[in-house]
Structure formats: structure tokens, C-alpha cells
Amino acid sequence: MMRPSNEAELAEFVASADGPLRIEGGGTRDIGRPVAGTKLSTANLSGISLYEPGALTVVAAAGTPLAEIEGKLAAEGQRLAFEPMDHRELLGTAGTSTIGGVVAANVSGPRRIQVGACRDSLLGVRFVDGMGRVLKNGGRVMKNVTGYDLVKLMAGSWGTLGVLTEVSLKVQAIPEAVGCVLVNGLSDVDAVAAMSAALGSPYDVTGAAHAPSGVDGHPVTMIRIEGLEASVAYRAAKITELLEKLGGEVLVERDPTKVGAGWAWVRDVALMQGQAGDVWRVSVKPSDGPEFVAKLRAKHADVSVLYDWGGGLVWIQVAEGTDVRAELFAGHATLIRGSELTRSTIPVFQPEPAPLAALSTGLRAKFDPRGILNAGLMG
Amino acid sequence: MDMPIPNPEVLANKARIVARLKEVLPPDAVISDEVEVRAYECDALTAYRCPPLAAVLPASTEEVAAILKVCHAENVPVVPRGAGTSLAGGSMPTADSVILGVARMTEVLETDYENRFIRVQTGRTNLSVSGAVEEEGFFYAPDPSSQLACAIAGNIAMNSGGAHCLKYGVTTNNLMGVTMVTMNGEVVEIGGAYLDAGGLDLLGVICGSEGQLGVVTEATLRILHKPEGARPVLMGFDSNEVAGQCVSDIIKSGIIPVAIEFMDRPCIRATEAFAGAGYPDCEALLIVEVEGSDAEIDAQLERILAIARTHNPVELRESTSADESARIWLGRKSAFGAMGQINDYMCLDGTIPVSQLPYVLRRIGELSTDYGLDVGNVFHAGDGNMHPLILFDANKPGDLEKCEAFGADILRLCVEVGGCLTGEHGVGIEKRDLMVDQYLPEDLDIQMAVKDVFDPKWLLNPAKVFPLAASDVRRMAAE
């Protein structure tokens, strides 16, 4: 394994590579079609080079541990708005999650529905392309339309377009209060209706999730509100009023520890941790989610389900080797947890229609003409 | 402004090209008369003009595809045009180009409140997207100043922002999917009513690509419920530094105002004389707006005013009525008009790190003295997106050139302090030649490589974004 200690070394290594490379941050997200090649780790490119709390910006080397960044931000009462999940328990991996890995996988948690994904907080990148050229795009300011936005393209490109060496991110102040409106006993269809009602209200919901089988085995729907103390109390009451009309038992949880634990449970998909079976992440129009899940349940036994993003993200656990796309009539699905064999036989990422696949292939050929960076990982 | 030499073959084949376009479009959708095409000779950057070969006004994605097939086969450059409000010359024609205007494509195709999106044809204006969902209490968040006139097509091309993007983000953060026609006439669907991409984030690179990768004909946009209410507060300070520090402290406090607008003394004086909004005569003025219920607004403003008081403001004005709110916004909203009353002006939009605000304003003041041209600053302070307005006299020989040189110096200053050339207007032709100040040759090269993939013949929106010298080899190879 190669662990270059600076960007120049990394660039030189890529330039002189004579075979495929397997790019890795902290190694916590073993996702994608298995890739052959020499392992290239960015873990030694580490450190926060700039943090301006008053400008809400942080710049860090790609290998900087996520925990280090979150710790530094927390000391100033700030955080990464997009709430990246920790994949370790779900995937059974060890290691230290790095900020470069988070960006490369565009990891975005429950707050995505309000503040956007990791790609929406990403202000700039530096990366090494497949020829070993050091390139940059974007910068460290919040508004930037200077040239093409390759920042978004790099987020979620899983190391297939370049090896990230530095990222700049917009950060967010941690609100003083948080609350969670809980509804017990809703069907999937009613839960999506409830989440849509809350998200379609003026009350600035920052999380909307539904577990058909929650911690106690019963259905629970969760609506999160964050902000000033008085605001959270007011909005929780308004949302309660709204959801009581739709039926079900409505409660408000205001203990920040309990609310935090509840949303960490959603974020890290605790429901499916340490269990057998493949795990899929499915993007749908929220109102399509329950029908997709019903079709899946009709066909397969032992389907576990967790709805996040107001129903727009459906986590599915099914028997190994099941391709859930057979029941998916609109949207796209990504296989997040599966054996190497499964990941070699079922496409991990949603196969693209031919014209889009041609564009993606064309871009990869420009960024990595030799096809050596995480080749084939995305299909 | 240097533009590429028009392709003589295209000019010579005008009659055939127009005839082929008429075969695929209704008769009134093809404009080729030399006088009539003059309506498309420029956009809102009026200093530069060039009548196109022809203009076409398709009404559907299918018609756009048919047009592009003809132009692709005939090697005709195509300049996509939304409403023509670009301040950067983003839809400035070349003599051998066909203007593809989406003005007839204004339909709402689908409105879905449960899943919170709207799908529209991209000729629809920004404001009328909000208008279409207003009755249900919803709105489309990005709000460029030109929102009454500007089209969604142009918003996507330039990744437009607005005064309220501090809270809601810019176009790219609110765009979920597009129907796009590539230069060879192929229709592609990218994204949709989903919150993430299934593969590479192609949507992310299309938004802000200035119409150079494809013609976006339909868009799926995120809509939000309107807040219960909004209220501004006005603060006056006796120095730019103090106002800048106040902005920083508000942002750090954890309250996210929907807007923080900043005006400096020259701008305050001009707007006061023009609009009489009753602004205090001070060095720097902030307008901070927050949203929520009445009680929530009270609570947020209480915090914000407490922060402001620690900076010894010369004026703090809270609004107690809709009328007072309107008055607080009046000066800001008439700032451009006020400056225009004094003289011709050029509006820049570089972005800087918020912490560099006092330094940059001081340097702009020094440059203003050096060049002998007045400048007023009004901008979105929360995100560092500046709008220096340089005053000049278009009738005075040499003044425009001097103004452009001054503008270029300001933009280089923005880059030097860690910012960028343009925060929301786009590069267009206006800042094309300054790209080398922000990007190294290889950084531009990889962007141009993206264009190679989408538009191998380099026919879409020619001569924008990249310095001609940088794109020369590629354009020649494509021909």
C-alpha cells in the first residue's frame, strides 16, 4: 500500500503508476464493485489548513479524520450541516473515516432534506487526475460560478475521476435547541403523507424519517426541528397540531440526548447493523416509496425498511443476492452492503441509460485516460 | 472584445441553413431577416453587440432537438438564450451563430406539492415559477434581482443566486433534474424528482456551464413552503470594518438570516438622493432579514440587535409594519437605479471571504482614486458576494476602457484574497479573459475537456467562459 505524505508525492506516484490503483481514504466505506490494483491511501495527507468560523468555512487535506474536523468545529459551536453517516457498523468495517472519503462518496445524512447533500456544502476541491496532474476547481467562498462546477462532479465520483487531496466546505452553527415530533403506529403510506405534510409546512423541518419497525418493533415516524429554544417549542407544537389531524399518537421529545441518539440511529441505519443480508439505498419520489416497498415485500421474505429524507431515501435490507431494481419502477438504487461476489454480479450503481452512460464514460476517459483510478468501481 | 472569426462557409450557406430550419419549425419560429435579427444582437451587457445569422424560437424539446440536428450537420454555432438578461454577455451572438431562444417555452408541466417539486419548460421566468405555486403557499427560492424577467434556462446556465441564498442556496442547490438536448440533437434526462444522483453528478456540472454543454429545455425544481413572515432590520455603522465584524458575529451566533445586505457610503448617498428611503448618512449600512412567525422573528431580531449594539451602531432601525419593511428595502432595491441615475455603470460580482471585507473595500477605494472613477458597493455580505458599481461616462472616449481596467483590477483583487471572479452573474464574454487570473492552464484544460465530451465540435455558445487563446487549439481541431 502506498501512503504518500503530500500532494506532490501523490501526484508523482499516480503519474508513474503502471497499473490500476485502488484509492482509499480511511477504508471505512467498502462500497462499489470490487476493484483490483495497488492500494493508494490518502490517510497521510492530513490536517486542517484553514478554519474561519466567522466565514463558515473550513479547508482540510483529504486524509484528515472526520472526527478531527467535527471536533474542531464543535469547539466553535459549529458542525458539517450535511450530517455524514458513519458506515462502519453497517458495513462491519474498521478504520477512521476521512473527509476526503466523505466527499468522494457524497455521504449525506438526514439533514439533506433541508440543507442539501455533502456536494451542496462543498466549496472547492484539489485533486490529482489519472495522469498525475494536480488540479483545482471552486475555492473557499460560498458563491462561485467562475467556470464549470467540477466540485459537484467530484463529489460522489468515488475516486474514479481523481484522487482528492484537499476539500473546502461550508459549515453551519449548531442551533441552541432541538426537538423531535414522534408519531406512533402509522402505515408506510400514512407516514409518507405525514412527512410530506411536515416538510410542506413553513416550520423548517431538518429531518423526516419513518421506521416501519422502530427500536421497540413498532412503527415510528420522526420529524426533527432545530433552532432557537422558543422557535423549537413553537414549531413542535404546530407540527403536532398538523399531524394529529392525520391520525396516530403524537408525542414531542425535547431531551437533546434522546433526540440526538434517535437521529444517529436513523443516520447510521442502526436497524440493519450486524445482520445478515444485503443493504440497498434507494432514491425515489417520496410518494412512490410505499408502493415499491409493498412490491418488494410481496416478492421477498425478511425485508427490513427505513425511510429517511421524508421518504425520498429508502434503506432496504433483503436476502443476499436480491436485485431490488426488479421492483423499482422509478428512481435508482445503490447496493451498499453485499458480498464481493454479489457486488461483482449485480451492478452496485444504477445502470445509466445509454446516452448518460456515454457521457459518464467520456468524462472518465478525460479525467483518467489510462483507466487506472478505482476502475470499474461505479460500473 | 475579441471574437472568433466567423466561419465563412456558414455565412455562405445562410440560405440553405435557414431553409433547413424552416423545414423543422413553424414559419414564424425562424427569424433570418437582417433587421429582425438585430433584436438578438446583445443581452444585458449592451456594450457588445453582434447580429446573429438567424434566430429560432422553438416551442418544445422536440423542436430544439430538430434545430440542433440541423445546426450540428451544418457546423453552425448555437447560442442558447433565456430572457437575454445576462450581465456577462452569456448569450452574446457571433455573426455565424443561430440564437436559440426559449422564450416560447413557458409551460408548467407538473406541479407536485406532496413531493415538493415543479417541472417547467425553461423559458418560464423565475418569478412566474413561484407564481405558479403561490396559491398553495409555496415558492421557488433562488431570487436573482432580475427575477421578473429572467428565465429558468438562464438561471441554470449561470447557476444564479439572489439576495436570499444565504438560507436557501443558489440554483444548483434547488435544481433536481433537467431535460437537455445535446448539440447532436440527442435528448437526455438527467436527475429527476430525486435528491441524489445514481451515478456521476452530471446535473451538478451542467448547472453553471453557461449553455455550453447542452440546451436545457425542461427543469425539475425544488419548491418550498413560504415562511410565516419575514422582517428586516437596518443598522448603520461608522466604518466598513465594524460592519464587516458585525456580519461575522451574526453568522457565528448560529442565527441564519435569510439575507444580509451591505451598502457603503457612496451607495447610501446615491440611493438616498434617488429614492429617499430615509437611510442614515453613515459609512456602512446593513439590512438583515429574518423569517418565521412574529414571535420567532422577535426572538431572532433581539439576538441580532444585541450583537449589533456591541459594535456601537450609529443607527438601529426595527420595522414595526409592512410599510416600514418596504422602506428599509427600498434603498437597497433601488441601488442600481440610483447609481444609473448618476452615470453609466458597470456592475461586478466577485466573491471574497467575508473576513477580507474591510481590506477589499479599502483597496477598492484606493483604486477608485487612482482611476478617477467613482464606485459604490452594494452586496450580499453574508456570503461575500460583492457588487461594486463603477460609474463611467459611455460618451466620453476612453472611459469605458478605463472602467473595464478598473473592474478587472477589482476582480483580480477578489481572487488574490482567496475569492473568485464571479459569484452569480457568470463568466460569459465579460470575464472570459480574466479566467487565467483564477485558474492555471491545466485547471482550465480539465474544464474544457468536459466540454469536449458534451460538445466535441465546440459549437455551443462559442467564445464564452474560456479565453480564446486557451480554447484556440480545441476550436481549430473541431472545425
Interface residues (C-beta under 8 A of the other chain):
Chain A: E52 P53 G54 A55 L56 T57 E76 G77 N106 S108 R112 I113 G116 A117 R119 D120 D129 R133 V134 L135 K136 N137 G139 R140 V141 M142 K143 N144 V145 T146 G147 Y148 D149 L150 V151 K152 L153 A155 G156 S157 T160 L161 Q172 A173 I174 P175 E176 A193 S196 L199 G200 S201 P202 D204 G227 L228 A230 S231 Y234 S283 V284 K285 P286 S287 W309 G312 L313 A330 G331 H332 A333 T334 F349 Q350 E352 P353 P355 L356 L359 S360 G362 L363 A365 K366 F367 M378 G379
Chain B: D112 Y113 E114 N115 R116 G137 F138 M158 N159 G161 C165 G169 V170 T172 N173 T182 E186 V188 E189 I190 G192 A193 Y194 L195 D196 A197 G198 G199 L200 D201 L202 L203 G204 V205 C207 G208 S209 H225 K226 P227 E228 S248 D249 I251 K252 S253 G254 I255 I256 G292 S293 A295 E296 A299 Q300 R303 T351 I352 P353 V354 S355 H380 G382 D383 G384 N385 G418 G419 C420 L421 T422 G423 E424 H425 G426 V427 K431 M435 Q438 Y439 L440 E442 D443 L444 I446 Q447 A449 V450 K451 D452 V453 F454 V465
